[in-house]
Amino acid sequence: MRGVMMYGPGDVRVEERDAPEIVEATDAIVRLTATCICGSDLWPYRGAEPLAGTPQAMGHEYIGVVEEIGADVTTVKVGDFVVGSFVASDNTCEICLAGYQSRCIHNVMMGAIGTQAELARIPLADGTLVATPGQPAADLIPSLMAASDVLGTGWYGAVAAEAGPGKTIAIVGDGAVGLCAVLAAKQLGAERIIIFSRHPERQALAKAFGATDVIEERGDEGAARVKEITGGYGAHGTVEAVGTQESMWQAINATRPGGYVGYVGVSHGVELDGLNLFFTSVHLHGGPAPVRQYLPELINLIWDRSIDPGKVFDLTLSLAEAAEGYRAMDERRATKVLLTL
């Protein structure tokens, strides 16, 4: 089968790989209908994060049709169209039952397996895969693909920021996760949604998803602007969807005392000064999104066409063109790239 391999910074190739096989009785093999490139894939692509191996199989987002199941798999069957989380989980341990499936005591990070490929082995299939009500229409594929990571991650960020009726929610980061956080905050009933963005096309999509305000300033200036337009208070909650030192403090400082920061950007070089944090009096809640918790609800919203998160994909390529997809995202010519098979 074909799969995407990264040999080093800027070096992405589509090569023939061995097709996956059932290893554990709890595994499933899925033939992918689509996969995609994540913003987090750009960290090793840019040399800011080491590869786990050379070469490294890439990808952690996936949807498709179940082709084979292990002897112990009972919740999905061959032929089901499924959406899976970027973290495999048993969905039965105490951590999963508390709603944090991404930190399951048996979790498997799908990035270690690689899903930018024609086929993928999904561990812990019963706890990881959710079948759709039927075979989806072609126009639902991008939105279902978004549910595998960026929609669920944006949703978790908005929940962690306590988005709800009467609330003002700010979002730091206008990538696919930040844009999905706007959509989520709107669905959760937020009254005012502020997006930090300097890109006109992303600003337009944020407004289509429900943003009421756009702020182009960053860092301390951006946080001060939120305070200014909220009468000096700051946002009730802020989603941090970048993962840098500046973006984290921007989120914290944009939030009013007693407010909530949902941090879902993968952290790189973030250090929080304890005394400064102490006097902000904000709640911090985040980490890898428990996408599996939200998948049934998100699939239903997509299936009913209540939401259309697939709009975050602004470039569609074939799997064979993955290297161009990485270049497009690295050069900011694309927000998020859908890879079709």
C-alpha positions, 0 to 999 in steps of 0.5 A: 500500500502507499503511505506518507513517510517523512525522512527529515525536515522538508523531506516528505515522500509517498512510498510503498509500505507493507499493508497493516495486519491484525496484531491484537484481537482488539484491532481493526483494519480500515481502508481510508476514504480520506486523511489529512495533514495536521498543523502539528505535522509541521513541527517535524517538517520544519525541524522544530521537533525530532522524528520518532524514527527515520523515516517516520510514517505520518498522519493521525487523522482518518475516516474510512471503511472497516475492512477487517476486525479482530476476534474481540471487536464487537462495536463495529463490523466489516463494511461500516464507515467509521470515524476515529480519534487521533488517540486510540482508547479502550473507552472503559478505563476510569480515565475514559469514563471520566471523559478523558479518553485521550489519556486512557491508561492504554492509549495509543497515539495514532501518530505512532502508527501513521494514517496518511496511507491507504490502510491503517491498523486501529488499536482498541477499535471498540473504544476508538471507532464510531460508525456513521449512520450509513455510507456518507454522501461525498460532500460530508467527507471533509466534515467527517474528516475534521471530526477525527481531530480538529473539530473535536479539539476545537470543541474541547477547547471551547468546552474547557473555556466554559463557552455557553450562553451569555459568555464572551469567548476569545480564540487565539489561533486562526488555524483549523483548530481555532476556526473549529473552536469558533464553530464550537463556541457558537454551537455551545451558545456563546454570545460574543466570539472574538478571533485573533487573526491577520488573514482575511480568508480566515477572518471570513471563515471565522465570521461564517462560523460565528465570530462576532469580533476580529482582532489583528493585534497579538501578544500583550497588545492583543490581550489589551484589546480584548480587555478594551472591547469588554469594558475592561473585564476580559473574556469569560474564557479563551481558547489557546490553539497555537502552543507557543509562549506568546500565544499562551500568555496572550490567552491568559492575559485576555481572560478575566479573573475567574475565567477559563483558558482552554489550551489545546495547542501542542506546547512548544517551549511554553513556560509559565511564571508562577507568580504572574500566573498566581495573580491572573486568577484564571483556570487552566484546562486542556491538553490532548483533546478527548475527541472520542468523548464528542464523536457521537454528537459531532457525527450527528451534527454533521450528518444532520447538516447542522454544522459544516466544519469541512470548510476548514479544508481549503486545499484538496489533493490526492495522497500521491500529492502529499508533499505538495500539501505539506509545502502549501501548509508550511508556506501558509498557502493552505489552512488545512489540506485534505488528502483523498484516496 
